[in-house]
Amino acid sequence: MRGAARASRSVQRATATSSAIAASATATSLADICTVDKVNAALPANGTIPGIDLLPSYTTASVVYPSNSTSSSSSMGMGGPGASAAITVEYCAVTLAYTHDGKDLVNLKYAFPTPSDFKKRFYVAGGGGYQLNAVSTGGLTYGAASGATDGGYDAFNYSFLDKVLLANGTLNWDGINMFGWQALGEMTQVGQHVAKNIYGLEEQSKLYTYFEGCSDGGREGMSQVQRWGELYDGVVAGAPAFRFAQQQVLHVFPPEVEKTLGYYPPPCALAKIVNATIEACDPLDGRTDGVISRTDLCMLNYNLSSTIGMSYYCAAESASSGFPGARMRKRQQGLPSGGSSTGTSVAQNGTVNANDVAVAQAIYDGLFNSKGERAYLSWQIGSSLSDAETTYNSTTGEYQLDIQATGGEYITRFIQLVNSTNLANLDGVSYDTLVDWMSTGLARYNTTLQTTYTDLSAFRNHGGKLLHYHGESDPSVPAASSVHYWQAIHSLYSGGRTDEKSLNELAEWYQLYLVPGAAHCSTNTLQPGPYPQNNMNTIIDWVEKGVQPTALNATVSSGTYANETQWLCQWPSRPLWKNSSHFDCVTDEESMQTWTYSFPAFDVTVN
């Protein structure tokens, strides 16, 4: 504590050195700004940001020169294009540290572009999975200073899964808050102060601040909109992993369906059902292009039972995989696999039967408790059933249960409070058990990881713009979860009105786009549809030039219509092709109802 107090006095003296900041105002090169003294002089005085004390003795600053290397913001590039671009410009790499009343140590990284490249922007990239973004250079592409935080729990080297428990039964509540929402807001505040001071901007000068992320990075973006709305001018949030309580347990729902029905389908049978569904529902949107652009019409008009009797064949293959289901996910969705253990699948040859269809139908229908009350929504019809992948037992010659670790480890660590990487089995587990786990998570993490606050007034009043997108055939985070949150926001800010005026008013600051056929934060090898390519350019134009988007620019990456540009429909309108080259954005009540859910299995409203 005495060290922190000395550090506080040191920073206050440093920030009082007006000559250092004045010199920055005329800085023309990195050499002018990239020194420890200049950075410490640019730190905010302790007390400026409530609750934190900067520690100038930890500051480092060095010029980094261009390289051909590529630095990714997260394990799956969830931070966005700018967060994983090759470094082609020199920049000033800075490390800082602060403490909360001397009780912890939070490490920060920043990248500051040369003064001539700086466009008065600050950029924050989201992470993925259970990880904060560990790379600070994402903003350089956009002429922005940018940063990253270790959250006080060494997030630069560890997943939060490794840090959520202090010991069996003891939660790391400080870490939960930091991972959930706090760390990024504090890093952004420090970065904004330093950027303004180091480049010699006036206190009232505008520093445009942006966030970009997908998956948990999308959830992190939403956490910033909800908790630090006054800090951000533009946020791009893709496939946000809202509702940790429901979302993470949902990954265990497919194997529970199989266990409850007493049937473990060959993965190839489920793949056949998915592919046949895509083929049958593809034309319903008005164009046959291998993409279900209207999963709502598919839900209304297609019966999975029509796949019964269809033959399937999958050749034997081996794959490196560090998590259950990776081989199937990689094959069906184009997602990268990871890990080092090697497994082999046997050739699968057969016909789809009624049991295969029953499993698929139950999964697409979603989770209900034993009273028949809905507990949560599910993946859109035609999405890959990767969480339902079973494992072949070469000894018994049968397929058996495979619990997806993303959900299993959440349950063991966050719900059962046991330091284990997965559920050993589902013995004694029922649909009611899954609902109970969701209820526990909802109560325990409602103010931290659930990330469903609907009061966005600070963000809206600040003039913030929110661009929210989601792959319609996402097999990890259901697209309907994004629609559900949009509906909650629309209801709050429109008084329940659905007229054109209320929709236009919301679209002035918050827009949602569903991406036809797209998977989780990526294109989909099963459906060669469009994917947004220029989200940051779109949000920058919206924020800085007042160019409000009416559609979202997306490009088809493969298939018959490769390289075609599509302007995606803004929710709640939906695409309906008039011919092979033109679609209209339309609305109809019956289709909209397929996207509307309530969850009576819980006694509280789930936004």
TISE-849642 format. One line per field, with one value per residue (C-alpha): residue number from 1; residue in one letter; x, y, z. Coordinates in nm, 3 decimals, padded with zeros to 5 digits. Each point is the difference from the previous one (the first is absolute). Layout:
nr <- (NUM_...)
rest <- (A_...)
px <- (X_...)
py <- (Y_...)
pz <- (Z_...)
REM end
This chain:
nr <- (1_2_3_4_5_6_7_8_9_10_11_12_13_14_15_16_17_18_19_20_21_22_23_24_25_26_27_28_29_30_31_32_33_34_35_36_37_38_39_40_41_42_43_44_45_46_47_48_49_50_51_52_53_54_55_56_57_58_59_60_61_62_63_64_65_66_67_68_69_70_71_72_73_74_75_76_77_78_79_80_81_82_83_84_85_86_87_88_89_90_91_92_93_94_95_96_97_98_99_100_101_102_103_104_105_106_107_108_109_110_111_112_113_114_115_116_117_118_119_120_121_122_123_124_125_126_127_128_129_130_131_132_133_134_135_136_137_138_139_140_141_142_143_144_145_146_147_148_149_150_151_152_153_154_155_156_157_158_159_160_161_162_163_164_165_166_167_168_169_170_171_172_173_174_175_176_177_178_179_180_181_182_183_184_185_186_187_188_189_190_191_192_193_194_195_196_197_198_199_200_201_202_203_204_205_206_207_208_209_210_211_212_213_214_215_216_217_218_219_220_221_222_223_224_225_226_227_228_229_230_231_232_233_234_235_236_237_238_239_240_241_242_243_244_245_246_247_248_249_250_251_252_253_254_255_256_257_258_259_260_261_262_263_264_265_266_267_268_269_270_271_272_273_274_275_276_277_278_279_280_281_282_283_284_285_286_287_288_289_290_291_292_293_294_295_296_297_298_299_300_301_302_303_304_305_306_307_308_309_310_311_312_313_314_315_316_317_318_319_320_321_322_323_324_325_326_327_328_329_330_331_332_333_334_335_336_337_338_339_340_341_342_343_344_345_346_347_348_349_350_351_352_353_354_355_356_357_358_359_360_361_362_363_364_365_366_367_368_369_370_371_372_373_374_375_376_377_378_379_380_381_382_383_384_385_386_387_388_389_390_391_392_393_394_395_396_397_398_399_400_401_402_403_404_405_406_407_408_409_410_411_412_413_414_415_416_417_418_419_420_421_422_423_424_425_426_427_428_429_430_431_432_433_434_435_436_437_438_439_440_441_442_443_444_445_446_447_448_449_450_451_452_453_454_455_456_457_458_459_460_461_462_463_464_465_466_467_468_469_470_471_472_473_474_475_476_477_478_479_480_481_482_483_484_485_486_487_488_489_490_491_492_493_494_495_496_497_498_499_500_501_502_503_504_505_506_507_508_509_510_511_512_513_514_515_516_517_518_519_520_521_522_523_524_525_526_527_528_529_530_531_532_533_534_535_536_537_538_539_540_541_542_543_544_545_546_547_548_549_550_551_552_553_554_555_556_557_558_559_560_561_562_563_564_565_566_567_568_569_570_571_572_573_574_575_576_577_578_579_580_581_582_583_584_585_586_587_588_589_590_591_592_593_594_595_596_597_598_599_600_601_602_603_604_605_606_607)
rest <- (M_R_G_A_A_R_A_S_R_S_V_Q_R_A_T_A_T_S_S_A_I_A_A_S_A_T_A_T_S_L_A_D_I_C_T_V_D_K_V_N_A_A_L_P_A_N_G_T_I_P_G_I_D_L_L_P_S_Y_T_T_A_S_V_V_Y_P_S_N_S_T_S_S_S_S_S_M_G_M_G_G_P_G_A_S_A_A_I_T_V_E_Y_C_A_V_T_L_A_Y_T_H_D_G_K_D_L_V_N_L_K_Y_A_F_P_T_P_S_D_F_K_K_R_F_Y_V_A_G_G_G_G_Y_Q_L_N_A_V_S_T_G_G_L_T_Y_G_A_A_S_G_A_T_D_G_G_Y_D_A_F_N_Y_S_F_L_D_K_V_L_L_A_N_G_T_L_N_W_D_G_I_N_M_F_G_W_Q_A_L_G_E_M_T_Q_V_G_Q_H_V_A_K_N_I_Y_G_L_E_E_Q_S_K_L_Y_T_Y_F_E_G_C_S_D_G_G_R_E_G_M_S_Q_V_Q_R_W_G_E_L_Y_D_G_V_V_A_G_A_P_A_F_R_F_A_Q_Q_Q_V_L_H_V_F_P_P_E_V_E_K_T_L_G_Y_Y_P_P_P_C_A_L_A_K_I_V_N_A_T_I_E_A_C_D_P_L_D_G_R_T_D_G_V_I_S_R_T_D_L_C_M_L_N_Y_N_L_S_S_T_I_G_M_S_Y_Y_C_A_A_E_S_A_S_S_G_F_P_G_A_R_M_R_K_R_Q_Q_G_L_P_S_G_G_S_S_T_G_T_S_V_A_Q_N_G_T_V_N_A_N_D_V_A_V_A_Q_A_I_Y_D_G_L_F_N_S_K_G_E_R_A_Y_L_S_W_Q_I_G_S_S_L_S_D_A_E_T_T_Y_N_S_T_T_G_E_Y_Q_L_D_I_Q_A_T_G_G_E_Y_I_T_R_F_I_Q_L_V_N_S_T_N_L_A_N_L_D_G_V_S_Y_D_T_L_V_D_W_M_S_T_G_L_A_R_Y_N_T_T_L_Q_T_T_Y_T_D_L_S_A_F_R_N_H_G_G_K_L_L_H_Y_H_G_E_S_D_P_S_V_P_A_A_S_S_V_H_Y_W_Q_A_I_H_S_L_Y_S_G_G_R_T_D_E_K_S_L_N_E_L_A_E_W_Y_Q_L_Y_L_V_P_G_A_A_H_C_S_T_N_T_L_Q_P_G_P_Y_P_Q_N_N_M_N_T_I_I_D_W_V_E_K_G_V_Q_P_T_A_L_N_A_T_V_S_S_G_T_Y_A_N_E_T_Q_W_L_C_Q_W_P_S_R_P_L_W_K_N_S_S_H_F_D_C_V_T_D_E_E_S_M_Q_T_W_T_Y_S_F_P_A_F_D_V_T_V_N)
px <- (00.000_00.284_00.152_-00.330_-00.025_00.351_-00.092_-00.311_00.201_00.254_-00.270_-00.160_00.334_00.060_-00.338_00.057_00.301_-00.173_00.315_00.005_-00.356_00.056_00.291_-00.229_-00.225_00.272_00.117_00.074_00.158_-00.010_00.329_-00.186_-00.254_00.142_00.195_-00.081_00.014_-00.243_-00.241_00.009_-00.058_-00.310_-00.152_-00.321_00.051_-00.109_-00.354_-00.092_-00.129_-00.185_00.137_00.330_00.357_00.251_00.347_00.254_00.292_-00.148_-00.011_00.197_00.010_00.177_-00.029_-00.103_00.080_-00.204_00.016_-00.163_-00.143_-00.371_-00.126_-00.344_-00.226_-00.128_00.003_-00.254_00.058_-00.314_00.127_-00.063_00.209_00.200_00.098_00.174_00.158_00.370_00.196_00.114_00.069_00.223_-00.162_00.074_-00.054_-00.085_-00.064_-00.168_-00.128_-00.248_-00.149_-00.332_00.102_00.316_-00.199_00.094_00.213_-00.156_00.231_-00.082_00.143_-00.043_00.106_00.027_00.043_00.236_-00.146_-00.038_-00.209_-00.214_-00.361_-00.130_-00.134_00.024_-00.079_-00.086_-00.015_-00.202_00.129_-00.158_-00.103_00.090_00.280_00.048_00.190_00.373_00.122_00.025_00.067_-00.347_-00.059_00.305_-00.193_-00.241_00.249_-00.103_00.177_-00.115_00.048_-00.042_-00.029_00.093_-00.298_00.216_-00.007_00.270_-00.238_00.296_00.102_-00.310_-00.361_-00.245_-00.103_00.333_-00.064_-00.370_00.059_00.236_-00.054_-00.276_-00.316_00.156_-00.071_00.241_-00.255_00.253_00.101_-00.362_-00.070_00.316_-00.059_-00.370_00.012_00.232_00.350_-00.074_-00.169_00.291_00.255_-00.196_-00.014_00.374_00.070_-00.222_00.180_00.346_-00.086_-00.139_00.297_00.273_-00.127_-00.064_-00.377_-00.205_-00.200_-00.326_00.132_-00.187_00.177_-00.222_-00.008_-00.100_-00.052_-00.002_-00.048_-00.184_-00.113_00.106_00.162_-00.351_-00.123_00.288_-00.104_-00.354_00.134_00.172_-00.314_-00.196_00.251_00.229_-00.223_00.139_00.347_-00.082_-00.104_-00.036_-00.032_-00.002_-00.129_-00.019_-00.187_00.013_00.013_-00.277_-00.153_00.295_-00.241_-00.209_00.252_00.272_-00.234_-00.165_00.315_-00.084_-00.361_00.063_00.174_-00.271_-00.259_00.182_00.026_-00.368_-00.112_00.243_00.144_00.343_-00.008_00.300_00.135_-00.044_-00.375_-00.037_00.217_-00.235_-00.303_00.166_00.109_-00.340_-00.168_00.221_-00.079_-00.375_-00.026_00.243_-00.263_-00.253_00.170_-00.049_00.349_00.173_00.356_00.082_-00.099_-00.299_-00.054_-00.332_00.024_-00.337_-00.164_00.183_-00.144_-00.348_00.012_00.244_-00.035_00.320_-00.183_00.036_00.366_-00.095_00.129_00.262_00.336_00.325_00.367_00.302_00.349_00.227_00.233_00.244_00.040_00.185_-00.238_00.027_-00.371_-00.303_-00.172_00.288_00.025_-00.368_-00.002_00.303_-00.148_-00.344_00.076_00.354_00.105_00.360_00.072_00.255_00.185_00.227_-00.182_-00.078_-00.321_-00.132_-00.358_-00.123_-00.182_-00.372_-00.248_-00.374_-00.340_-00.158_-00.253_-00.276_00.231_00.253_-00.277_-00.140_00.338_00.039_-00.358_00.028_00.321_-00.145_-00.316_00.200_00.005_-00.320_-00.039_-00.210_-00.308_00.030_00.116_00.259_00.336_00.199_00.009_00.213_00.197_-00.178_-00.110_00.276_00.278_00.267_-00.077_00.362_-00.074_-00.189_00.299_00.046_00.319_00.055_00.101_00.213_-00.036_-00.380_-00.045_-00.255_-00.021_-00.001_-00.047_00.245_-00.040_00.112_00.262_-00.100_-00.319_00.127_00.286_-00.227_-00.227_00.281_00.186_-00.266_-00.299_00.132_00.309_00.230_00.335_-00.075_00.026_-00.326_-00.292_00.096_-00.345_-00.366_-00.110_-00.300_-00.029_-00.335_-00.138_-00.106_00.363_00.108_-00.265_00.118_00.358_-00.123_-00.192_00.309_00.210_-00.269_-00.010_00.375_00.124_-00.293_00.200_00.325_-00.005_-00.365_00.050_-00.366_-00.053_-00.246_00.065_00.225_-00.082_00.361_00.115_-00.292_00.024_00.373_-00.081_00.129_-00.075_-00.043_00.042_-00.111_00.020_-00.046_00.038_-00.347_00.127_00.234_00.037_00.157_-00.187_-00.356_-00.094_-00.333_00.188_00.102_-00.354_-00.131_00.228_-00.090_-00.368_00.060_00.177_-00.265_-00.278_00.170_00.079_-00.311_-00.262_-00.091_-00.084_00.090_-00.081_00.251_00.074_00.106_00.220_00.166_00.066_00.173_00.198_00.148_00.228_-00.050_-00.023_-00.012_00.083_-00.037_00.249_-00.165_00.163_00.294_00.147_00.159_00.198_00.091_-00.117_-00.152_00.134_-00.347_-00.164_00.200_-00.170_00.112_00.205_00.060_00.344_00.016_-00.172_00.257_-00.014_-00.378_00.002_00.268_-00.202_-00.311_00.172_00.232_-00.190_-00.359_-00.050_-00.267_-00.009_-00.327_00.151_00.323_00.264_00.081_00.188_-00.063_00.328_-00.068_-00.244_-00.197_-00.026_00.355_00.110_-00.357_-00.071_-00.321_-00.141_-00.150_-00.346_-00.025_-00.205_-00.297_-00.022_00.095_00.130_-00.226_00.157_-00.206_00.243_00.358_00.147_-00.237_-00.173_-00.236_00.010_-00.346_-00.187_-00.289_-00.153_00.001_00.372_00.072_-00.177_00.252_00.264_-00.199_00.049_-00.090_00.151_-00.268_00.230_00.156_-00.179_00.191_00.008_00.292_00.093)
py <- (00.000_00.245_-00.080_00.075_00.332_00.098_-00.101_00.218_00.307_-00.072_-00.011_00.319_00.178_-00.144_00.102_00.349_00.034_00.203_00.041_-00.372_00.004_00.326_-00.162_-00.281_00.252_00.061_-00.361_-00.112_-00.342_-00.293_00.117_00.305_-00.205_-00.347_00.036_-00.103_00.362_00.118_-00.285_00.054_00.370_-00.093_-00.224_00.123_00.122_-00.252_00.080_00.088_-00.352_-00.107_-00.304_-00.045_00.120_00.002_-00.140_00.193_-00.218_-00.277_00.213_-00.106_00.158_-00.112_00.046_-00.312_-00.015_-00.168_-00.375_-00.263_-00.175_-00.016_00.045_-00.136_00.155_-00.337_-00.369_00.035_00.353_00.112_00.351_00.097_00.056_00.287_-00.206_-00.268_00.199_-00.018_00.286_00.219_00.326_00.097_00.081_00.071_-00.303_00.101_-00.202_00.148_-00.130_00.105_-00.124_00.015_00.139_-00.211_-00.325_-00.121_00.072_00.054_00.006_00.191_00.004_00.284_00.069_00.363_00.081_00.268_00.350_00.031_-00.321_00.079_00.080_00.089_-00.349_-00.260_-00.364_-00.296_-00.358_-00.276_-00.345_-00.341_-00.299_00.073_00.239_00.373_00.127_-00.013_00.207_00.378_00.075_-00.038_00.372_00.075_-00.096_00.284_00.264_-00.066_-00.049_-00.325_-00.210_-00.329_-00.099_-00.304_00.067_-00.041_-00.380_-00.034_-00.022_00.042_-00.355_-00.172_-00.063_00.116_-00.363_-00.050_00.292_-00.006_-00.216_00.098_-00.345_-00.259_00.175_00.350_00.234_00.269_00.281_00.273_-00.193_-00.061_00.372_00.081_-00.264_00.074_00.376_00.203_-00.054_00.118_00.318_00.088_-00.074_00.220_00.290_-00.012_-00.032_00.294_00.225_-00.106_00.031_00.349_00.116_-00.169_00.142_00.341_00.006_00.248_-00.143_00.059_-00.127_-00.293_-00.336_-00.244_-00.326_-00.331_-00.360_-00.301_-00.363_-00.324_-00.296_00.079_00.304_00.097_-00.051_00.212_00.271_-00.012_00.016_00.324_00.145_-00.096_00.093_00.265_00.148_00.350_-00.118_-00.136_00.165_-00.312_-00.369_-00.296_-00.308_-00.334_-00.307_00.117_-00.285_00.157_-00.177_-00.206_-00.188_-00.130_00.011_-00.210_-00.263_-00.018_-00.168_-00.300_-00.013_-00.211_-00.287_00.015_-00.040_-00.312_-00.140_00.073_-00.163_-00.288_00.030_00.115_00.071_-00.037_00.351_-00.066_-00.055_00.342_00.155_-00.152_00.150_00.342_-00.015_-00.128_00.280_00.259_-00.146_-00.005_00.346_00.178_00.091_00.130_00.342_00.034_-00.098_-00.338_00.081_-00.252_00.242_00.008_00.375_-00.048_-00.254_00.129_-00.122_-00.330_-00.039_00.071_-00.217_-00.288_-00.325_-00.178_-00.332_00.025_-00.101_-00.344_-00.265_00.224_-00.174_00.143_-00.080_00.157_-00.135_-00.084_00.282_00.104_00.346_00.189_00.121_00.148_00.020_-00.225_00.051_00.190_-00.238_00.035_00.375_00.045_-00.213_00.160_00.362_00.076_00.080_-00.061_-00.295_00.003_-00.219_-00.294_-00.326_-00.203_-00.191_-00.208_-00.030_-00.313_00.003_00.062_-00.150_-00.025_00.165_00.268_-00.153_00.135_00.007_00.217_00.244_-00.001_00.109_00.277_00.123_00.014_00.201_00.251_00.030_00.112_-00.074_-00.049_-00.109_-00.297_00.225_00.084_00.355_00.143_00.073_00.125_00.045_-00.213_00.001_00.081_-00.293_-00.083_00.092_-00.262_-00.237_-00.007_-00.006_-00.325_-00.184_-00.342_-00.204_-00.343_-00.270_-00.249_-00.258_-00.009_00.103_00.261_00.378_00.151_00.327_00.284_00.307_00.326_00.142_00.364_-00.069_-00.277_00.202_00.297_-00.225_-00.155_00.324_00.273_-00.197_-00.296_00.201_-00.296_00.026_-00.243_00.041_-00.178_-00.198_-00.364_-00.114_00.098_-00.263_00.124_00.309_00.094_00.297_00.138_-00.026_00.213_00.256_-00.003_00.061_00.289_00.140_-00.021_00.181_00.261_00.086_-00.023_00.194_00.224_00.320_-00.120_-00.265_-00.001_00.330_00.073_00.345_00.191_00.350_00.133_00.365_00.102_-00.140_00.146_00.341_00.007_-00.038_-00.357_-00.223_-00.377_-00.237_-00.350_-00.300_-00.374_-00.300_-00.142_-00.360_00.046_-00.344_00.138_00.315_-00.013_00.288_00.032_00.105_00.322_00.054_-00.049_00.273_00.236_-00.058_00.091_00.322_00.089_-00.060_00.222_00.290_-00.009_-00.068_-00.319_00.178_-00.183_00.275_00.131_00.310_-00.198_-00.230_00.296_00.168_-00.310_-00.045_00.346_-00.149_-00.380_-00.236_-00.379_-00.211_-00.375_-00.148_-00.266_-00.342_00.124_-00.207_00.119_00.317_-00.139_-00.122_-00.347_-00.279_-00.154_00.316_00.227_00.320_00.360_00.130_00.361_00.126_00.368_00.041_00.239_00.221_00.000_00.099_00.266_00.161_-00.015_00.159_00.251_00.092_-00.060_-00.261_-00.217_-00.346_-00.130_-00.338_-00.184_-00.067_-00.372_-00.210_-00.359_-00.187_-00.322_-00.195_00.100_00.362_00.042_00.366_00.124_00.300_-00.017_00.281_-00.184_00.088_00.193_-00.182_-00.045_-00.011_-00.326_-00.079_-00.141_-00.047_00.121_-00.161_-00.128_00.350_00.203_-00.037_00.221_00.051_-00.097_-00.066_-00.231_-00.076_-00.381_-00.010_00.248_-00.219_-00.280_00.234_00.097_-00.191_00.021_-00.217_-00.094_-00.261_00.291_00.223_00.307_00.173_-00.113_00.282)
pz <- (00.000_00.076_-00.340_-00.169_00.185_-00.109_-00.355_00.020_00.105_-00.275_-00.268_00.126_-00.022_-00.346_-00.136_00.133_-00.230_-00.267_-00.206_-00.083_-00.128_-00.183_-00.178_-00.110_-00.171_-00.256_-00.020_-00.354_00.057_00.236_00.147_00.130_00.196_00.055_00.320_00.355_00.115_-00.268_00.071_00.376_-00.053_-00.201_00.269_00.165_00.354_00.259_00.099_-00.357_-00.061_00.315_00.180_-00.179_00.067_-00.286_00.076_-00.211_00.110_-00.219_-00.316_-00.307_-00.346_-00.315_-00.374_-00.192_-00.369_-00.278_-00.044_-00.215_00.302_00.073_00.354_00.080_00.259_00.118_-00.072_-00.278_-00.113_00.181_00.055_-00.360_-00.312_00.144_00.301_-00.205_-00.283_-00.082_00.156_-00.290_00.183_00.286_00.331_00.364_00.223_00.356_00.312_00.307_00.329_00.265_00.321_00.181_00.338_-00.002_00.005_-00.348_-00.304_-00.342_-00.302_-00.319_-00.351_-00.248_-00.355_-00.108_-00.371_-00.127_00.040_-00.378_-00.013_00.304_-00.095_00.348_00.058_00.275_-00.076_00.225_-00.129_00.161_00.084_-00.050_00.207_00.360_-00.095_-00.017_-00.301_00.070_-00.297_00.005_-00.368_-00.152_-00.033_-00.216_-00.314_00.072_00.113_00.358_00.328_00.157_00.309_00.182_00.365_00.204_00.229_00.310_-00.039_-00.269_-00.294_-00.235_00.088_00.135_-00.089_00.264_00.037_00.176_00.235_00.089_00.310_00.278_00.146_-00.024_00.111_00.001_-00.288_-00.115_00.014_-00.081_-00.309_-00.098_00.007_-00.191_-00.268_-00.017_-00.060_00.223_-00.138_-00.353_00.119_00.226_-00.273_-00.239_00.244_00.064_-00.372_-00.087_00.249_-00.114_-00.370_00.041_00.204_-00.198_-00.330_00.153_-00.047_00.196_00.289_-00.186_-00.333_-00.148_00.019_-00.189_00.193_-00.160_00.110_-00.233_00.096_-00.070_00.213_00.357_-00.160_-00.109_00.355_00.126_-00.244_00.132_00.357_-00.089_-00.159_00.311_00.272_-00.155_-00.268_00.040_-00.106_-00.345_-00.325_-00.213_00.088_-00.239_00.181_-00.182_00.129_00.364_00.250_00.211_00.296_00.118_00.226_-00.288_-00.284_00.156_00.141_-00.343_-00.134_00.221_-00.118_-00.317_00.182_00.267_-00.279_-00.117_00.350_00.072_-00.325_00.055_-00.347_-00.121_-00.373_-00.228_-00.075_-00.369_00.046_00.162_-00.271_-00.260_00.174_00.004_-00.364_-00.116_00.193_-00.168_-00.341_00.064_00.159_-00.227_-00.267_00.257_00.000_-00.375_-00.123_-00.015_00.102_00.273_00.277_00.232_00.006_00.179_00.280_00.117_-00.322_00.042_00.350_-00.132_-00.311_00.047_00.191_00.102_-00.029_-00.376_00.046_00.135_-00.238_-00.162_-00.035_00.132_-00.021_00.168_-00.058_00.290_00.097_00.268_00.144_00.269_00.258_00.345_00.071_-00.059_-00.332_-00.159_-00.296_-00.090_00.058_-00.220_-00.275_00.004_00.086_-00.104_00.356_00.108_00.222_00.276_00.244_-00.051_00.066_-00.309_-00.054_-00.287_-00.122_-00.172_-00.333_00.048_-00.239_00.055_-00.031_00.216_00.238_00.224_00.303_-00.184_-00.089_00.355_00.134_-00.257_00.047_00.380_-00.025_-00.247_00.215_00.304_00.372_00.201_00.361_00.109_00.023_-00.368_00.071_-00.236_00.161_-00.297_-00.374_-00.229_-00.321_-00.325_-00.214_-00.250_00.243_00.052_00.289_00.109_00.375_-00.057_-00.144_00.154_00.035_-00.152_00.247_-00.192_00.278_00.003_-00.362_00.107_00.023_00.345_00.186_-00.058_00.222_-00.161_00.234_-00.055_00.191_00.224_00.141_00.063_00.206_00.204_00.072_00.001_00.132_00.198_00.107_-00.056_-00.176_-00.282_-00.377_-00.088_00.132_00.032_-00.113_00.008_00.249_00.195_-00.221_-00.156_-00.188_00.339_00.113_-00.294_00.091_00.362_-00.115_-00.210_00.299_00.219_-00.258_-00.055_00.369_00.056_-00.305_-00.087_00.057_-00.155_-00.274_-00.101_-00.190_-00.070_00.153_-00.215_00.131_-00.276_00.069_00.076_-00.333_-00.194_00.167_-00.069_-00.368_-00.025_-00.297_00.035_-00.295_00.103_-00.235_00.030_-00.233_-00.050_-00.001_00.295_00.167_00.317_00.106_-00.140_-00.228_00.182_00.313_-00.176_-00.125_00.355_00.135_-00.285_00.078_00.365_-00.098_-00.257_00.252_00.258_-00.232_-00.217_00.264_-00.183_-00.325_-00.320_-00.245_-00.252_00.206_00.308_-00.209_-00.168_00.333_00.135_-00.323_00.049_00.268_00.013_-00.297_-00.018_-00.306_-00.046_-00.245_-00.221_00.032_00.205_00.283_00.324_-00.072_-00.340_-00.333_-00.016_-00.219_-00.003_-00.133_-00.238_00.107_00.052_00.290_00.110_-00.102_00.093_00.335_00.141_-00.308_00.031_00.368_-00.055_-00.279_00.218_00.300_-00.163_-00.318_00.100_-00.275_00.163_-00.161_-00.137_-00.092_00.083_-00.265_-00.032_-00.255_-00.110_00.039_-00.191_-00.213_-00.308_00.110_00.131_00.030_-00.031_00.223_00.202_00.212_00.295_00.128_00.321_00.262_00.024_-00.380_-00.169_-00.351_-00.269_-00.342_-00.299_-00.242_-00.002_00.026_00.216_00.336_00.198_00.375_00.121_00.323_00.083_00.336_-00.024_-00.071_00.278_00.251_-00.056_00.144_00.309_00.325_00.365_00.270_00.257_00.155_00.190_00.248_-00.119_-00.336_-00.215_-00.239)
REM end
